[in-house]
């Protein structure tokens, strides 16, 4: 269904997971909370596919519906991102840290950019 349209997103997902695997094994020295980043990465990937499926069902001839759908997807992704961050910090009781949150926010922005730039919104 999304054969050629999600290659860049899948590449990003694999790259972040490879980075996490190398950092957990001690090959990369980092001060980031790798488990948190891997959870955020998986959540963003799932949200990408949920938004892609939702966008496929929108009438692309109606510009208002397209804009509402894109804005709803972005808002939904942000709410889920903030919720996961709050649940993680309250459950783990370990401070996540500003570098980890900023890296996660960068992943959020990059996934959103790829989603909007990508072929998902084209006919």
N, C-alpha and C positions, 0 to 999 in steps of 0.2 A: 504494500500500500504506500509506504513512504520510501521506496527503494533508493532513489538518488537524492532525495530531499533532505535526508538526515545524516549524510556522511560526515559533515563537519561537526555536528553535535555528537555523533558517536565517537569521532576522533578526539574531541575534547574530553568526553567521559572516560575513554581509555587512557588518555594522557594523565588526567588527574588521578585516576586509580593507580597507574604505574608509579607516579610520583609518591602517592601514599604508601604503596608497597615498598618502594625503595627507602622511604623515610622510616618506616616501621622496622625494617631489617637492619637499619643502622648505616646504610650506604650514604644517606644524606643527613647532614646535621641541620636541624631546624627547630625553632622554638614554637612551631605551630602544633595545635592539637589535631593530630592526623585523623583520629576517629571521628571527630566532629566534622572535619572537611569531607570525609568519605560519606558520612550521612547526608550532609548538605548536597554533595554531588549527586548522590542517588536520588534524593528528593527532587532536585532540579531537573534531572533527566526524566523522571516520571511525570512531573508537571509539564515538561515540554511535550510529551506524547499526549497527555490529557488535553492540552491546549490545541495541539495539531488536529486531534480528532474532532474537537469542538468547532474549530475554524472550518474544517471540511464541510460541516453541515450548515454553515451560514450562507445566505444568499449573497453572492459576490457582486451582484448588480446593484445592491442597495448600499451606498457608501456609509450611511448612518449605522447600519447593522454591523458593517465591518469594523468601524471605529469603536463602537460599543463593545464588540467582541474582543478586540485587541486590548482595550483598556481593562475590561473585566479579567482577561487572562493575566495581565500584568499585576493588577490588584490582588487577584487570587494567589498568584505566586508570591507576592510580597507578604501577604497575611500568613501563608503556610511557612515561609522562611522565618518570619518573626516568631511564630508559634513554636516551631522546632527549636529555635535558639533559646527561647524562654523555658521550654520543657527540659531541654538538655541541661541548662545551667541550674535549674531547681532540683533535678533528679540526681545529677552527678555531684553536686556541691563543691565543684572545683571551678575556679574562675577560668573562663575560656580565654580571655586576653584580647586586647585590641588587634594585634596582628592577625589572629585567627578570624576574628569577626570581619576585618577589612578584606582578608583573602576570600572569605565566604561571600561577602557583598560583591567583590570583583567577579566571582564565579556567577553570581546572580545576574549581574549586568551583562556579562559575556554571553550567558545562555539566552538572555532576553534579546540581545543584539543579534545573535545567530537566528533566533526564532523570527524576528521581524525582518531581517535581511533575507532569510532563507526563502525557499520556494513554497513554504507552507501557505502563504497568503496569496499566491498567484494561482490563476486558473489552471 
